């Protein structure tokens, strides 16, 4: 939340508009901090939902900002299926205590 202090930290909550929050998020997005911008939008939204529950504001302006900033690019990673090969390539002992993780069965 300290990332938004310079722009909207001193304003009364009922005076903050979606454009004010968007300006903060776009500044983070321009630096390439996509994950931080997404998390900050979520944190500001939680503050507005709390304020709405306590009748300080009527609506959450960040709701309109969903999708307004770029999503962080995810990099899919392959699952480890051969534990012995992984142990050899990572320089670990081939004798793993407990063996591979157990899979849970959904009932």
C-alpha positions in Angstrom: 0.0 0.0 0.0 2.9 2.3 0.5 3.4 2.4 -3.3 0.1 4.4 -3.6 0.8 6.8 -0.7 2.3 9.5 -2.9 -0.7 9.7 -5.2 -3.8 8.7 -3.2 -2.5 8.2 0.4 -3.5 11.7 1.6 -6.9 11.8 0.0 -10.1 11.0 1.9 -11.4 7.6 0.7 -14.7 9.0 -0.6 -12.7 11.3 -2.9 -10.7 8.6 -4.6 -11.8 7.8 -8.1 -11.0 4.9 -10.4 -8.8 7.2 -12.5 -6.7 8.0 -9.4 -6.0 4.3 -8.7 -5.4 3.6 -12.4 -2.7 6.3 -12.5 -0.8 4.5 -9.7 -1.2 1.1 -11.4 -0.1 2.4 -14.8 3.0 3.8 -13.3 3.9 0.4 -11.9 3.0 -1.3 -15.2 5.3 1.1 -17.1 8.2 -0.1 -14.9 7.4 -3.7 -15.8 6.0 -4.5 -12.3 2.9 -6.3 -13.5 2.6 -8.6 -10.5 3.0 -5.7 -8.1 0.3 -3.7 -10.0 -2.1 -6.6 -9.8 -1.5 -7.1 -6.1 -1.8 -3.4 -5.4 -5.2 -3.3 -7.2 -6.3 -6.2 -5.0 -5.1 -4.5 -1.8 -6.8 -1.2 -2.7 -10.0 -3.1 -3.5 -10.0 -4.7 -0.1 -9.7 -1.3 1.5 -12.7 -0.1 -0.5 -14.7 -3.2 0.3 -14.0 -2.6 4.0 -15.0 1.1 3.7 -18.2 0.1 1.9 -19.1 -2.3 4.7 -18.7 0.5 7.2 -20.6 3.0 5.0 -17.7 5.2 4.2 -18.0 4.8 0.4 -20.8 3.6 -1.9 -18.8 1.5 -4.4 -15.4 0.1 -5.0 -13.9 2.0 -7.9 -11.2 -0.7 -8.5 -13.9 -3.1 -9.7 -14.0 -1.2 -13.0 -10.2 -1.5 -13.3 -10.2 -5.3 -13.7 -8.4 -6.1 -16.9 -7.1 -2.5 -17.3 -3.5 -3.4 -16.6 -1.4 -6.1 -18.2 -1.4 -9.5 -16.5 2.0 -11.0 -15.4 3.3 -13.4 -18.0 3.3 -16.9 -16.6 6.0 -19.4 -17.5 4.8 -23.0 -17.3 7.2 -25.4 -15.8 7.3 -29.1 -16.5 6.6 -31.4 -13.6 9.3 -33.6 -12.2 8.4 -37.2 -13.2 11.7 -39.0 -12.9 13.0 -38.4 -9.4 16.2 -40.4 -10.0 17.2 -38.3 -13.0 16.4 -35.1 -11.2 18.6 -36.2 -8.3 21.5 -36.9 -10.6 21.1 -33.7 -12.6 20.8 -31.5 -9.5 23.8 -33.2 -7.7 21.6 -34.5 -4.9 21.7 -37.9 -3.4 19.7 -40.5 -5.3 18.4 -41.7 -2.0 15.7 -39.3 -1.3 14.2 -39.6 2.2 10.6 -40.6 1.9 10.6 -40.9 -1.9 8.5 -38.8 -4.3 5.5 -36.9 -2.9 2.3 -38.7 -2.5 -0.7 -37.8 -4.6 -4.0 -37.1 -2.9 -7.0 -38.7 -4.3 -10.1 -36.6 -4.5 -13.2 -38.4 -3.3 
